[in-house]
Amino acid sequence: MAGRGAVQLWIGAGLSGFFCLAGLLSLVWTPYDVTVLDIGNKLAPPSAEHLLGTDHLGRDMLSMIMAGARTSIAVALVAVGIGIGLGVPLGLWAAARKGSLTDEIVMRGNDLVFAFPSLVIAILITAVFGPSAVNAIIAIGIFNIPVFARVARGAALTLWTQDFILAARVAGKKSARISVEHILPNIANLLIVQGTIQFSLGILAEAGLSYVGLGTQPPTPSWGRMLADAQTFFYGNPSLAILPGLAIVLTVLGLNLMGDGLRDALDPRLQRSIR
């Protein structure tokens, strides 16, 4: 079990790290400028000049994949940050007031958000403000808030009955201080694992929103937008769809494997069962 978890962790970290590094590298360098069109060289096959060929507008596919990684990963990362930054405090607050009106309001609010998938939320937001990467971040981030709130609340509730929490209360510590000093460090492993899972789901959500025109807008490259543009040319040049699709699959697979590996490494119950 331990060996398998370590293998998953390293494979996942390698896959996801590769595309994250490609996205970071695209901030300072890509083989070609992705904003420059070369219609005379459109749909060119892979060659020494263009390692992955060119798209229907003559843009270098390798450069587009690198820049698309930057966009998709950045959107997902910020959206997960919104979920953690707002959801975790709400979950800890609700757990500290279990059974109170505050707890009920927080949980029913979570249920309300869960009733609307991120795509529906994005449609509502873009209907008012227009489609953009920022609105995609807001939509995905809003959907992440109740996820982290539920995880934080559920994990915190099991700790509030522990003796060390009772000792902290006897010592005169307030609920907020106990949540920060004692509860949060003990549920950090669960939040880290959940964060990797939501990160992968955020990449899928960003790709889906861009595919239907609600996410990242041209000329900024996005894996989802690349898939949408490639569908017309799929039978004549399937690599236009295969390459960004493969990038999405490998990145999400890597993050999921890394999440499973982190769960095995950080969960003390699994460690005890291994021994």
Residue pairs with C-beta under 8 A, 6 or more apart in sequence:
1 264
1 270
1 273
1 274
2 264
2 274
4 264
5 260
5 261
5 263
5 264
5 265
5 270
6 261
6 264
6 265
7 261
8 257
8 258
8 260
8 261
8 264
9 257
9 258
9 260
9 261
9 262
9 264
9 265
10 261
11 254
11 257
12 253
12 254
12 255
12 256
12 257
12 258
12 259
12 260
12 261
13 254
13 258
13 261
14 254
15 250
15 251
15 253
15 254
15 257
16 251
16 254
16 255
16 258
17 254
18 254
19 69
19 73
19 247
19 250
19 251
19 254
20 69
20 73
22 65
22 66
22 69
23 66
23 67
23 69
23 70
23 71
23 72
23 73
23 74
24 70
25 66
26 63
26 66
26 67
26 69
26 70
27 70
30 60
30 62
30 63
30 66
30 67
31 50
31 51
31 60
31 62
31 63
32 50
32 59
32 60
32 63
33 63
34 59
34 60
34 63
34 64
34 67
34 219
34 221
35 219
36 59
37 57
37 58
37 59
38 54
38 57
38 58
38 59
39 57
39 58
40 58
41 50
41 54
41 58
42 54
42 55
42 56
42 57
42 58
43 53
43 54
43 55
43 56
43 233
43 236
43 237
43 240
44 50
44 53
44 54
44 58
45 53
46 52
46 53
46 239
47 53
50 60
50 61
50 62
51 62
52 60
52 61
52 62
52 65
52 239
52 243
53 61
53 237
53 239
54 60
54 61
55 61
55 64
55 226
55 229
55 230
55 240
56 229
56 230
56 232
56 233
56 237
56 240
61 239
61 240
61 243
64 221
64 226
64 244
65 223
65 226
65 243
65 244
65 247
67 220
67 221
68 221
68 222
68 223
68 225
68 226
68 244
68 247
69 223
69 247
69 251
71 133
71 206
71 216
71 220
71 221
71 222
71 223
72 203
72 206
72 207
72 222
72 223
72 224
72 248
72 251
73 203
73 251
75 133
75 136
75 137
75 140
75 202
75 206
75 215
75 216
76 140
76 199
76 200
76 202
76 203
76 205
76 206
77 199
77 202
78 137
78 141
79 136
79 137
79 140
79 141
79 144
79 202
79 205
79 206
80 141
80 144
80 195
80 198
80 199
80 202
81 141
82 137
82 138
82 141
82 142
82 144
82 145
83 141
83 143
83 144
83 145
83 147
83 148
83 198
84 144
84 148
84 191
84 195
86 141
86 145
86 148
87 144
87 145
87 146
87 147
87 148
87 149
87 151
87 152
88 148
88 149
88 152
88 184
88 191
90 106
90 145
90 149
90 152
90 153
91 106
91 148
91 149
91 150
91 151
91 152
91 153
91 154
91 156
92 152
92 153
92 156
92 179
92 183
92 184
93 102
93 106
93 179
94 102
94 103
94 106
94 107
94 149
94 153
95 103
95 152
95 153
95 156
95 157
95 160
95 179
95 183
96 156
96 160
96 175
96 176
96 178
96 179
97 103
97 175
98 157
98 160
106 149
106 153
107 153
109 146
110 145
110 146
110 149
110 150
111 146
113 121
113 142
113 143
113 145
113 146
114 146
116 124
117 143
118 139
118 140
118 142
118 143
118 205
118 209
119 139
119 205
119 208
119 209
119 212
119 214
121 139
121 142
121 143
122 135
122 136
122 139
122 140
122 209
122 214
122 215
123 214
125 135
125 138
125 139
126 132
126 135
126 214
129 135
131 213
131 214
131 215
131 217
132 215
132 216
132 217
133 215
133 216
133 217
133 220
133 222
135 214
136 205
136 206
136 209
136 210
136 214
136 215
136 216
139 205
139 209
140 202
140 205
140 206
140 209
143 205
144 198
144 202
147 194
147 198
148 191
148 194
148 198
151 187
151 190
151 191
151 194
152 187
152 191
155 186
155 187
155 190
156 179
156 183
156 187
159 165
159 182
159 183
159 186
159 187
160 183
164 182
165 178
165 182
165 183
168 178
168 181
168 182
169 178
173 181
189 262
189 266
189 267
192 262
192 266
193 259
193 262
193 263
193 266
196 255
196 256
196 258
196 259
196 262
197 255
197 256
197 259
199 255
200 251
200 252
200 255
200 256
200 259
203 223
203 248
203 251
203 252
203 255
204 248
204 252
206 215
206 216
206 222
206 223
206 224
207 215
207 222
207 223
207 224
207 227
207 248
208 215
208 224
209 215
209 224
210 216
210 222
210 223
210 224
210 225
210 228
211 224
211 225
211 227
211 228
212 228
213 228
215 222
215 224
215 225
216 222
216 224
216 225
217 225
218 225
223 244
223 245
223 247
223 248
224 244
226 240
226 241
226 243
226 244
227 241
227 244
227 245
229 240
230 237
230 240
230 241
230 244
231 241
233 240
234 240
234 241
263 270
264 270
